[in-house]
Amino acid sequence: MPRVTVQPALFAWARQRARLDEAVLAARFPHLPEWESGAAQPTLRQLEQYAQATHAALGFFFLPAPPEEAVPIPDFRTMRAGLPRVSADLLDVVYTCQSRQAWYRDEALVNGEPPLHFVGSLNLATPPAEAADHLRQQLGFSVQARRDCPTWTEALRLFISQAEQAGVMVMVSGVVMNNNNRQLDPQEFRGFALADPLAPLVFINGADSKAAQMFTLAHELAHLWLGQSALSDVQAAEAPVHAVETWCNQVAAELLVPQAEFRAALQADEPLEVALQRLARHFKVSTLVLLRRMLDVGWLDRAAFWRAYRDEEARLQTLAARNAGGGDFYRTTVSRVSRRFAQTLVASTLEGRTLYRDAFRMLGISKPGTFNELGRTLGFPT
Protein backbone atom coordinates (compact mmCIF):
# COMPACT_ATOMS: atom_id res chain seq x y z
CA MET A 1 0.00 0.00 0.00
CA PRO A 2 1.43 3.44 -0.95
CA ARG A 3 2.96 5.45 1.89
CA VAL A 4 2.94 9.21 2.45
CA THR A 5 6.21 10.95 3.19
CA VAL A 6 5.87 13.05 6.37
CA GLN A 7 8.65 14.72 8.34
CA PRO A 8 8.90 12.79 11.67
CA ALA A 9 8.83 15.97 13.79
CA LEU A 10 5.30 16.74 12.58
CA PHE A 11 3.85 13.70 14.34
CA ALA A 12 5.19 14.76 17.74
CA TRP A 13 4.20 18.37 17.06
CA ALA A 14 0.58 17.40 16.34
CA ARG A 15 0.43 15.18 19.43
CA GLN A 16 1.79 17.90 21.70
CA ARG A 17 -0.39 20.57 20.12
CA ALA A 18 -3.46 18.45 20.86
CA ARG A 19 -2.18 17.69 24.37
CA LEU A 20 -2.69 13.97 23.90
CA ASP A 21 -0.81 11.41 25.93
CA GLU A 22 1.74 9.54 23.84
CA ALA A 23 0.83 6.12 25.23
CA VAL A 24 -2.90 6.65 24.69
CA LEU A 25 -2.38 7.82 21.13
CA ALA A 26 0.04 4.96 20.42
CA ALA A 27 -2.65 2.49 21.47
CA ARG A 28 -4.78 3.79 18.62
CA PHE A 29 -1.85 4.16 16.21
CA PRO A 30 0.57 1.27 16.99
CA HIS A 31 3.13 2.53 14.45
CA LEU A 32 3.33 6.02 15.96
CA PRO A 33 6.77 5.45 17.60
CA GLU A 34 8.10 4.38 14.19
CA TRP A 35 6.50 7.39 12.48
CA GLU A 36 8.02 9.76 15.03
CA SER A 37 11.47 8.17 14.66
CA GLY A 38 11.31 8.16 10.86
CA ALA A 39 11.58 4.37 10.67
CA ALA A 40 8.20 4.08 8.92
CA GLN A 41 5.64 6.22 7.13
CA PRO A 42 1.81 6.08 7.28
CA THR A 43 -0.65 5.39 4.52
CA LEU A 44 -2.84 8.28 3.44
CA ARG A 45 -5.78 6.77 5.34
CA GLN A 46 -3.70 6.44 8.50
CA LEU A 47 -2.49 10.01 8.13
CA GLU A 48 -6.06 11.28 7.72
CA GLN A 49 -7.10 9.43 10.87
CA TYR A 50 -4.11 10.78 12.79
CA ALA A 51 -4.86 14.33 11.65
CA GLN A 52 -8.46 13.95 12.80
CA ALA A 53 -7.39 12.50 16.16
CA THR A 54 -4.98 15.38 16.81
CA HIS A 55 -7.34 18.11 15.52
CA ALA A 56 -4.77 19.21 12.92
CA ALA A 57 -5.48 20.07 9.31
CA LEU A 58 -4.19 17.38 6.95
CA GLY A 59 -2.17 19.95 5.01
CA PHE A 60 0.06 20.58 8.04
CA PHE A 61 1.63 17.15 7.59
CA PHE A 62 2.99 18.05 4.17
CA LEU A 63 5.05 20.95 5.56
CA PRO A 64 8.83 20.59 5.79
CA ALA A 65 8.78 21.44 9.52
CA PRO A 66 6.27 22.15 12.30
CA PRO A 67 4.68 25.58 11.83
CA GLU A 68 5.10 28.43 14.31
CA GLU A 69 1.53 29.08 15.44
CA ALA A 70 0.26 32.02 17.44
CA VAL A 71 -3.18 33.12 18.49
CA PRO A 72 -4.56 35.78 16.12
CA ILE A 73 -5.15 38.33 18.91
CA PRO A 74 -2.76 40.03 21.37
CA ASP A 75 -1.55 37.43 23.86
CA PHE A 76 -1.13 38.75 27.40
CA ARG A 77 -0.84 35.41 29.15
CA THR A 78 1.80 34.51 31.69
CA MET A 79 2.88 31.16 30.28
CA ARG A 80 2.60 28.09 32.49
CA ALA A 81 5.69 25.88 32.74
CA GLY A 82 5.38 22.62 30.86
CA LEU A 83 2.43 23.68 28.68
CA PRO A 84 2.71 24.27 24.94
CA ARG A 85 2.35 27.89 23.98
CA VAL A 86 -0.79 27.33 21.93
CA SER A 87 -3.00 24.25 21.90
CA ALA A 88 -5.32 23.12 19.13
CA ASP A 89 -8.24 23.60 21.52
CA LEU A 90 -7.42 27.24 22.20
CA LEU A 91 -6.87 28.05 18.53
CA ASP A 92 -10.13 26.39 17.50
CA VAL A 93 -12.08 28.31 20.15
CA VAL A 94 -10.60 31.66 19.09
CA TYR A 95 -11.23 31.01 15.39
CA THR A 96 -14.79 29.87 16.12
CA CYS A 97 -15.53 33.02 18.11
CA GLN A 98 -14.01 35.21 15.40
CA SER A 99 -16.27 33.52 12.85
CA ARG A 100 -19.34 34.13 15.01
CA GLN A 101 -18.31 37.73 15.58
CA ALA A 102 -17.85 38.35 11.85
CA TRP A 103 -21.33 36.96 11.16
CA TYR A 104 -22.90 39.05 13.92
CA ARG A 105 -21.12 42.22 12.70
CA ASP A 106 -22.50 41.70 9.19
CA GLU A 107 -25.99 41.12 10.60
CA ALA A 108 -25.72 44.30 12.69
CA LEU A 109 -24.73 46.29 9.61
CA VAL A 110 -27.67 44.89 7.64
CA ASN A 111 -30.02 45.82 10.48
CA GLY A 112 -28.55 49.33 10.76
CA GLU A 113 -27.50 48.94 14.39
CA PRO A 114 -25.40 51.85 15.71
CA PRO A 115 -21.88 51.32 17.12
CA LEU A 116 -21.62 50.87 20.87
CA HIS A 117 -20.09 54.04 22.27
CA PHE A 118 -18.39 52.38 25.25
CA VAL A 119 -16.07 50.19 23.15
CA GLY A 120 -12.72 52.00 23.16
CA SER A 121 -14.08 54.85 25.31
CA LEU A 122 -11.30 54.58 27.95
CA ASN A 123 -7.51 54.38 27.96
CA LEU A 124 -4.72 53.42 30.35
CA ALA A 125 -4.58 56.99 31.69
CA THR A 126 -8.09 56.57 33.11
CA PRO A 127 -7.81 55.87 36.86
CA PRO A 128 -9.06 52.30 37.57
CA ALA A 129 -11.67 53.51 40.08
CA GLU A 130 -13.06 55.95 37.50
CA ALA A 131 -13.01 53.27 34.81
CA ALA A 132 -14.86 50.84 37.11
CA ASP A 133 -17.52 53.49 37.64
CA HIS A 134 -17.95 53.83 33.86
CA LEU A 135 -18.50 50.08 33.58
CA ARG A 136 -20.81 50.04 36.59
CA GLN A 137 -23.05 52.72 35.13
CA GLN A 138 -23.18 51.19 31.65
CA LEU A 139 -23.97 47.71 32.98
CA GLY A 140 -26.28 48.69 35.83
CA PHE A 141 -23.93 46.66 38.02
CA SER A 142 -24.08 46.71 41.83
CA VAL A 143 -22.72 44.72 44.75
CA GLN A 144 -26.17 44.82 46.35
CA ALA A 145 -27.82 43.06 43.41
CA ARG A 146 -25.19 40.32 43.46
CA ARG A 147 -25.46 39.92 47.23
CA ASP A 148 -29.18 39.28 46.82
CA CYS A 149 -28.49 36.38 44.43
CA PRO A 150 -28.87 33.05 46.27
CA THR A 151 -25.96 31.28 44.55
CA TRP A 152 -22.69 31.89 42.70
CA THR A 153 -24.34 30.66 39.51
CA GLU A 154 -27.18 33.16 39.79
CA ALA A 155 -24.76 36.00 40.49
CA LEU A 156 -22.70 35.12 37.43
CA ARG A 157 -25.84 34.72 35.33
CA LEU A 158 -26.97 38.21 36.39
CA PHE A 159 -23.58 39.70 35.47
CA ILE A 160 -23.63 38.00 32.06
CA SER A 161 -27.18 39.19 31.43
CA GLN A 162 -26.19 42.77 32.26
CA ALA A 163 -23.26 42.60 29.84
CA GLU A 164 -25.43 41.14 27.08
CA GLN A 165 -28.12 43.78 27.59
CA ALA A 166 -25.40 46.39 27.12
CA GLY A 167 -24.57 44.78 23.74
CA VAL A 168 -21.73 42.36 24.56
CA MET A 169 -21.89 38.73 23.44
CA VAL A 170 -20.72 36.63 26.39
CA MET A 171 -19.83 33.03 25.55
CA VAL A 172 -19.06 30.62 28.40
CA SER A 173 -17.81 27.13 27.63
CA GLY A 174 -15.46 24.57 29.07
CA VAL A 175 -15.17 22.63 25.80
CA VAL A 176 -14.48 23.22 22.11
CA MET A 177 -17.86 23.85 20.44
CA ASN A 178 -20.11 21.10 21.87
CA ASN A 179 -17.39 18.44 21.93
CA ASN A 180 -17.22 17.25 25.53
CA ASN A 181 -14.11 15.20 24.68
CA ARG A 182 -12.16 18.43 24.12
CA GLN A 183 -12.01 19.99 27.56
CA LEU A 184 -10.49 23.46 27.86
CA ASP A 185 -7.72 24.03 30.40
CA PRO A 186 -8.01 27.10 32.70
CA GLN A 187 -4.26 26.86 33.23
CA GLU A 188 -3.78 27.66 29.54
CA PHE A 189 -6.24 30.56 29.39
CA ARG A 190 -9.17 31.90 31.36
CA GLY A 191 -10.77 34.11 28.75
CA PHE A 192 -10.39 36.52 25.89
CA ALA A 193 -12.00 39.63 24.48
CA LEU A 194 -12.66 40.44 20.82
CA ALA A 195 -13.20 44.19 20.60
CA ASP A 196 -15.52 45.56 17.93
CA PRO A 197 -17.90 48.55 18.09
CA LEU A 198 -20.74 46.54 16.53
CA ALA A 199 -20.04 43.04 17.84
CA PRO A 200 -17.99 43.06 21.07
CA LEU A 201 -17.42 39.53 22.35
CA VAL A 202 -16.09 38.01 25.55
CA PHE A 203 -15.26 34.31 25.90
CA ILE A 204 -14.94 32.80 29.38
CA ASN A 205 -13.37 29.41 30.03
CA GLY A 206 -16.29 27.57 31.63
CA ALA A 207 -13.97 24.94 33.10
CA ASP A 208 -12.96 27.52 35.70
CA SER A 209 -14.90 28.05 38.96
CA LYS A 210 -17.99 30.29 38.88
CA ALA A 211 -16.37 32.82 41.19
CA ALA A 212 -13.23 32.90 39.03
CA GLN A 213 -15.39 33.37 35.93
CA MET A 214 -16.86 36.48 37.56
CA PHE A 215 -13.40 38.08 37.74
CA THR A 216 -12.54 36.95 34.19
CA LEU A 217 -15.69 38.55 32.82
CA ALA A 218 -14.93 41.83 34.60
CA HIS A 219 -11.34 41.74 33.34
CA GLU A 220 -12.30 41.06 29.72
CA LEU A 221 -14.98 43.76 29.79
CA ALA A 222 -12.26 46.20 30.82
CA HIS A 223 -10.41 45.20 27.62
CA LEU A 224 -13.50 46.09 25.58
CA TRP A 225 -13.69 49.52 27.21
CA LEU A 226 -10.08 49.98 26.09
CA GLY A 227 -11.11 48.86 22.61
CA GLN A 228 -8.47 46.12 22.59
CA SER A 229 -8.78 42.42 21.83
CA ALA A 230 -6.76 40.26 24.22
CA LEU A 231 -6.12 36.71 25.42
CA SER A 232 -5.70 36.41 29.19
CA ASP A 233 -4.94 33.95 31.96
CA VAL A 234 -5.77 36.50 34.65
CA GLN A 235 -5.07 35.62 38.26
CA ALA A 236 -5.70 37.87 41.23
CA ALA A 237 -2.47 36.88 42.97
CA GLU A 238 0.00 37.84 40.27
CA ALA A 239 1.26 41.23 39.17
CA PRO A 240 0.92 41.05 35.37
CA VAL A 241 3.92 41.88 33.22
CA HIS A 242 1.87 43.99 30.82
CA ALA A 243 0.58 47.43 31.81
CA VAL A 244 -2.70 46.66 30.00
CA GLU A 245 -3.27 43.55 32.13
CA THR A 246 -2.40 45.41 35.32
CA TRP A 247 -4.95 48.09 34.47
CA CYS A 248 -7.66 45.57 33.57
CA ASN A 249 -7.02 43.65 36.80
CA GLN A 250 -7.33 46.84 38.83
CA VAL A 251 -10.55 47.83 37.07
CA ALA A 252 -12.02 44.34 37.55
CA ALA A 253 -11.12 44.31 41.25
CA GLU A 254 -12.62 47.77 41.80
CA LEU A 255 -15.77 46.85 39.85
CA LEU A 256 -16.37 43.64 41.80
CA VAL A 257 -15.00 44.69 45.20
CA PRO A 258 -14.98 48.50 45.55
CA GLN A 259 -12.16 49.35 47.92
CA ALA A 260 -14.17 51.75 50.08
CA GLU A 261 -16.95 49.22 50.58
CA PHE A 262 -14.44 46.44 51.15
CA ARG A 263 -12.64 48.38 53.89
CA ALA A 264 -15.96 49.06 55.58
CA ALA A 265 -16.88 45.35 55.45
CA LEU A 266 -13.67 44.15 57.12
CA GLN A 267 -13.88 43.27 60.81
CA ALA A 268 -10.90 43.56 63.10
CA ASP A 269 -9.60 40.29 64.60
CA GLU A 270 -12.01 38.15 62.53
CA PRO A 271 -10.41 34.78 61.69
CA LEU A 272 -9.30 34.70 58.06
CA GLU A 273 -11.38 31.63 57.13
CA VAL A 274 -14.53 33.20 58.59
CA ALA A 275 -13.84 36.53 56.91
CA LEU A 276 -13.31 34.92 53.50
CA GLN A 277 -16.58 33.01 53.58
CA ARG A 278 -18.57 36.00 54.82
CA LEU A 279 -17.08 38.40 52.29
CA ALA A 280 -17.45 35.86 49.48
CA ARG A 281 -21.19 35.73 50.17
CA HIS A 282 -21.32 39.53 50.35
CA PHE A 283 -19.43 40.34 47.14
CA LYS A 284 -20.05 37.06 45.24
CA VAL A 285 -16.44 36.83 44.04
CA SER A 286 -13.68 34.29 44.39
CA THR A 287 -12.01 34.06 47.79
CA LEU A 288 -8.77 34.44 45.83
CA VAL A 289 -9.86 37.92 44.72
CA LEU A 290 -10.75 38.76 48.32
CA LEU A 291 -7.31 37.67 49.48
CA ARG A 292 -5.77 39.99 46.91
CA ARG A 293 -7.94 42.86 48.12
CA MET A 294 -6.86 42.11 51.71
CA LEU A 295 -3.27 42.49 50.56
CA ASP A 296 -4.11 45.70 48.68
CA VAL A 297 -5.60 47.38 51.76
CA GLY A 298 -2.94 46.08 54.17
CA TRP A 299 -5.18 43.64 56.07
CA LEU A 300 -2.68 40.88 55.18
CA ASP A 301 1.07 41.18 54.74
CA ARG A 302 2.65 39.56 51.68
CA ALA A 303 3.89 36.41 53.48
CA ALA A 304 0.46 35.73 55.03
CA PHE A 305 -1.21 36.46 51.70
CA TRP A 306 0.86 33.90 49.81
CA ARG A 307 0.34 31.18 52.44
CA ALA A 308 -3.41 31.74 52.42
CA TYR A 309 -3.59 32.05 48.64
CA ARG A 310 -1.87 28.71 47.99
CA ASP A 311 -4.06 26.92 50.54
CA GLU A 312 -7.23 28.46 49.15
CA GLU A 313 -6.27 27.71 45.55
CA ALA A 314 -5.78 24.01 46.41
CA ARG A 315 -9.14 23.91 48.22
CA LEU A 316 -11.00 25.46 45.30
CA GLN A 317 -9.42 23.07 42.79
CA THR A 318 -10.57 20.10 44.86
CA LEU A 319 -14.05 21.56 45.17
CA ALA A 320 -14.30 22.23 41.43
CA ALA A 321 -13.34 18.65 40.57
CA ARG A 322 -15.94 17.31 43.01
CA ASN A 323 -18.74 19.50 41.64
CA ALA A 324 -18.08 18.89 37.94
CA GLY A 325 -21.19 17.74 36.11
CA GLY A 326 -23.52 18.20 33.15
CA GLY A 327 -26.73 20.15 32.62
CA ASP A 328 -29.58 20.84 30.24
CA PHE A 329 -28.26 20.65 26.67
CA TYR A 330 -30.21 23.61 25.26
CA ARG A 331 -29.52 25.90 28.19
CA THR A 332 -25.86 24.92 28.01
CA THR A 333 -25.72 25.58 24.26
CA VAL A 334 -27.22 29.06 24.73
CA SER A 335 -24.61 29.79 27.40
CA ARG A 336 -21.81 28.54 25.16
CA VAL A 337 -22.72 30.76 22.20
CA SER A 338 -24.31 33.68 24.14
CA ARG A 339 -28.04 34.35 24.30
CA ARG A 340 -27.65 37.53 22.26
CA PHE A 341 -25.84 35.67 19.46
CA ALA A 342 -28.20 32.67 19.54
CA GLN A 343 -31.35 34.80 19.37
CA THR A 344 -30.00 36.87 16.49
CA LEU A 345 -28.81 33.80 14.57
CA VAL A 346 -32.04 31.85 14.99
CA ALA A 347 -34.12 34.86 13.94
CA SER A 348 -31.95 35.45 10.88
CA THR A 349 -32.17 31.79 9.89
CA LEU A 350 -35.95 31.59 10.29
CA GLU A 351 -36.32 34.78 8.25
CA GLY A 352 -34.19 33.32 5.44
CA ARG A 353 -31.14 35.59 5.67
CA THR A 354 -28.83 32.85 6.97
CA LEU A 355 -28.55 29.30 5.62
CA TYR A 356 -29.45 26.51 8.01
CA ARG A 357 -26.11 24.80 7.36
CA ASP A 358 -24.27 27.98 8.43
CA ALA A 359 -26.41 28.28 11.54
CA PHE A 360 -25.74 24.64 12.42
CA ARG A 361 -21.99 25.18 12.00
CA MET A 362 -21.89 28.26 14.23
CA LEU A 363 -24.05 26.63 16.89
CA GLY A 364 -22.15 23.35 16.86
CA ILE A 365 -25.24 21.23 16.10
CA SER A 366 -26.14 18.94 13.22
CA LYS A 367 -29.87 18.16 13.30
CA PRO A 368 -32.90 20.27 12.33
CA GLY A 369 -34.79 18.93 15.34
CA THR A 370 -32.08 20.21 17.67
CA PHE A 371 -32.20 23.63 16.01
CA ASN A 372 -35.98 23.79 16.30
CA GLU A 373 -35.89 22.87 19.98
CA LEU A 374 -33.20 25.44 20.60
CA GLY A 375 -35.43 28.02 18.91
CA ARG A 376 -38.31 27.08 21.21
CA THR A 377 -35.97 27.42 24.21
CA LEU A 378 -35.25 30.96 23.03
CA GLY A 379 -38.95 31.76 22.61
CA PHE A 380 -39.31 31.31 18.84
CA PRO A 381 -42.45 29.52 17.50
CA THR A 382 -40.43 27.15 15.29
NORBELFEN-V519075 format. One record per residue. N is the residue number from 0. RES is the residue in one small letter. PHI is phi in whole degrees, 0 to 359 (NA if undefined). BURIAL is I if it has 16 or more other C-alpha atoms within 10 Angstrom, else O. Layout:
n=(N/N)
res=(RES/RES)
phi=(PHI/PHI)
burial=(BURIAL/BURIAL)
This chain:
n=(0/1/2/3/4/5/6/7/8/9/10/11/12/13/14/15/16/17/18/19/20/21/22/23/24/25/26/27/28/29/30/31/32/33/34/35/36/37/38/39/40/41/42/43/44/45/46/47/48/49/50/51/52/53/54/55/56/57/58/59/60/61/62/63/64/65/66/67/68/69/70/71/72/73/74/75/76/77/78/79/80/81/82/83/84/85/86/87/88/89/90/91/92/93/94/95/96/97/98/99/100/101/102/103/104/105/106/107/108/109/110/111/112/113/114/115/116/117/118/119/120/121/122/123/124/125/126/127/128/129/130/131/132/133/134/135/136/137/138/139/140/141/142/143/144/145/146/147/148/149/150/151/152/153/154/155/156/157/158/159/160/161/162/163/164/165/166/167/168/169/170/171/172/173/174/175/176/177/178/179/180/181/182/183/184/185/186/187/188/189/190/191/192/193/194/195/196/197/198/199/200/201/202/203/204/205/206/207/208/209/210/211/212/213/214/215/216/217/218/219/220/221/222/223/224/225/226/227/228/229/230/231/232/233/234/235/236/237/238/239/240/241/242/243/244/245/246/247/248/249/250/251/252/253/254/255/256/257/258/259/260/261/262/263/264/265/266/267/268/269/270/271/272/273/274/275/276/277/278/279/280/281/282/283/284/285/286/287/288/289/290/291/292/293/294/295/296/297/298/299/300/301/302/303/304/305/306/307/308/309/310/311/312/313/314/315/316/317/318/319/320/321/322/323/324/325/326/327/328/329/330/331/332/333/334/335/336/337/338/339/340/341/342/343/344/345/346/347/348/349/350/351/352/353/354/355/356/357/358/359/360/361/362/363/364/365/366/367/368/369/370/371/372/373/374/375/376/377/378/379/380/381)
res=(m/p/r/v/t/v/q/p/a/l/f/a/w/a/r/q/r/a/r/l/d/e/a/v/l/a/a/r/f/p/h/l/p/e/w/e/s/g/a/a/q/p/t/l/r/q/l/e/q/y/a/q/a/t/h/a/a/l/g/f/f/f/l/p/a/p/p/e/e/a/v/p/i/p/d/f/r/t/m/r/a/g/l/p/r/v/s/a/d/l/l/d/v/v/y/t/c/q/s/r/q/a/w/y/r/d/e/a/l/v/n/g/e/p/p/l/h/f/v/g/s/l/n/l/a/t/p/p/a/e/a/a/d/h/l/r/q/q/l/g/f/s/v/q/a/r/r/d/c/p/t/w/t/e/a/l/r/l/f/i/s/q/a/e/q/a/g/v/m/v/m/v/s/g/v/v/m/n/n/n/n/r/q/l/d/p/q/e/f/r/g/f/a/l/a/d/p/l/a/p/l/v/f/i/n/g/a/d/s/k/a/a/q/m/f/t/l/a/h/e/l/a/h/l/w/l/g/q/s/a/l/s/d/v/q/a/a/e/a/p/v/h/a/v/e/t/w/c/n/q/v/a/a/e/l/l/v/p/q/a/e/f/r/a/a/l/q/a/d/e/p/l/e/v/a/l/q/r/l/a/r/h/f/k/v/s/t/l/v/l/l/r/r/m/l/d/v/g/w/l/d/r/a/a/f/w/r/a/y/r/d/e/e/a/r/l/q/t/l/a/a/r/n/a/g/g/g/d/f/y/r/t/t/v/s/r/v/s/r/r/f/a/q/t/l/v/a/s/t/l/e/g/r/t/l/y/r/d/a/f/r/m/l/g/i/s/k/p/g/t/f/n/e/l/g/r/t/l/g/f/p/t)
phi=(NA/301/251/254/279/230/296/307/298/290/293/293/300/295/297/291/298/274/56/255/293/299/292/295/291/293/293/275/236/302/269/302/303/288/296/290/273/90/283/211/233/276/282/299/297/297/294/299/293/292/298/295/294/259/56/241/296/303/299/302/284/258/282/285/202/303/284/270/260/216/294/277/225/306/252/253/285/267/292/275/299/87/257/295/300/223/264/298/297/297/301/295/293/297/296/297/292/296/294/297/297/299/296/296/299/299/295/296/295/299/275/69/286/282/298/274/292/282/291/79/277/240/215/294/281/289/302/307/296/292/298/299/293/300/297/300/290/294/271/68/265/213/296/300/297/290/298/284/288/289/222/302/299/293/295/293/299/297/298/298/299/295/294/291/296/284/116/263/281/245/250/237/208/256/222/277/52/249/270/290/275/244/283/279/251/299/287/274/199/251/177/206/239/241/282/193/292/257/218/295/223/236/249/242/290/288/282/280/291/300/295/293/298/300/291/300/299/298/296/290/297/300/299/295/294/282/78/237/285/194/251/227/232/307/222/293/284/266/269/301/287/272/299/298/293/299/297/296/298/294/295/299/296/289/294/279/226/305/300/297/292/294/301/294/277/290/239/299/66/285/305/303/299/292/298/298/292/294/290/296/292/290/263/53/229/297/298/292/294/296/299/297/294/297/293/301/265/84/285/235/276/296/296/294/300/294/299/292/296/295/296/290/298/296/296/293/296/295/294/296/295/289/265/297/189/265/189/296/300/288/295/294/298/299/296/291/252/83/298/300/294/298/297/294/292/297/299/297/291/294/273/89/275/236/292/301/297/289/295/300/298/288/271/75/236/225/239/303/298/295/297/297/292/298/300/296/301/272/97/268/278/280)
burial=(O/O/O/I/O/I/I/I/I/I/I/I/I/I/I/I/I/I/O/O/O/O/O/O/O/O/O/O/I/O/O/I/I/O/I/I/O/O/O/I/I/I/O/O/O/O/I/I/O/I/I/O/O/I/I/I/O/O/O/O/I/O/O/O/O/I/O/O/O/O/I/O/O/O/I/I/I/I/O/O/O/O/O/O/O/I/I/I/I/I/I/O/I/I/O/I/I/O/O/I/I/O/I/I/I/O/I/I/O/O/O/O/O/O/O/I/O/I/I/I/O/I/I/O/O/O/O/I/I/O/I/I/I/I/I/I/O/O/I/O/I/I/I/O/O/I/I/O/I/O/O/I/O/O/I/I/I/I/I/I/I/I/I/I/O/O/I/I/I/I/I/I/I/I/I/I/I/I/O/O/O/O/I/I/I/I/O/I/I/I/I/I/I/I/I/I/I/I/I/I/I/I/I/I/I/I/I/I/I/I/I/I/I/I/I/I/I/I/I/I/I/I/I/I/I/I/I/I/I/I/I/I/I/I/I/I/I/O/O/I/O/O/O/I/I/I/I/I/I/I/I/I/I/I/I/I/I/I/I/O/O/I/O/O/O/O/O/O/O/O/O/O/O/O/I/I/O/O/I/I/I/I/I/I/I/I/I/I/I/I/I/I/I/I/I/O/O/O/I/I/O/O/O/O/I/I/O/I/I/O/O/I/O/O/O/I/O/O/O/O/O/O/O/O/O/O/O/O/O/I/O/O/I/I/I/I/I/I/I/I/I/I/I/O/I/I/I/I/I/I/O/O/O/I/O/I/O/O/I/I/O/I/I/I/I/O/O/O/O/O/I/I/O/I/I/O/O/I/O/O/O/O)
